[in-house]
Amino acid sequence: MNDNDAGHPKSSRLGAAGWIAIVVLVAFLAWSLWYAIHAWNALAGIDISGMGWFFIVIGILFTVAVGAGLMALMFYSSRHDMDR
């Protein structure tokens, strides 16, 4: 048991704030999916060249690589006790 857990029993039940957070996050997810579908359908009459698709894919891969790198740094710093 560490200092943060002293005197507090573990509870597996989700409180009201947790449920509100889940509902808000699901609403954001639904809105973002609706927006993505709307934006995709708005591009129906637009032709994208091969070079355009290439740069879209490169942008997606770069964004995922940056996100993965930042997550790796976060886990590394957490494991090596650099968070204090």
N, C-alpha and C positions, 0 to 999 in steps of 0.2 A: 504494500500500500504506500503510495507516495503522499507528499504533503497536501496535494490538491484534493485527494479523496478522503482525507481524515474526517470522520464524523458524518459522512454523507453516504447513506446506503445506495447501492446501484439500483436503478429502476429501468426496466425495459419498456415501460409505457411512455408513449409520446404525449406531451402536454398540449395545451391549447395553442401556444405559440408555435410549436412544431407543426401542428396541423395547418395553421394559418400560413406558415412558410411553405409547406408543400403545396397548398392550394394556389398560392401566388406564383410559385415556380412552374406549376403545371399550366396556369393561365399564360405565363410568359412563353412557355414552350408552344402552346396552341397558337398564340398570336404570331410567333416567329415562323411556324410552319405555314400558317395562312399567308403571311407576307411573302415567304419564299415561293409558294405556289403562284401567288398573284404576280410576282416579279418575273417568274419563269414564263408564265403565259403571256406577259406583256412583251417578251422578246421573240414571240412567234414569227414575226415578219422580218426580223433582223438577221442577216447573214454574218457569221463570224468566220474570218479566214483561218487557215491552218496556223499561222503565226499567232493569231489571237488566242486560239485554243491552247497553243504551246505556253503562252505567257500566263493564261489562267491556271493551267496545271502547275507551272513553276511557282506561281503565287500561293496556291493552295499548299504545295509541298513545303515551301519556305515557312508559311504560317504554322503548319503542323510541327515542323522541325524546331521552330523557336519555342512553341508551347511545350514540346517534349523536353527540350533543353532546360527550360526554366523549371519544369517539374522535377527533372533529374537533379538540378542544383538545389532545389528545395529539400528533396529527400536526402541528398548528400549532406547538406548542412544540418539537417535534423539528426541524422545518424551519427555525425561526428560532433554533436553537442555544440554547434556554432550559433544556436538560436538565442542565446541569452544576451 
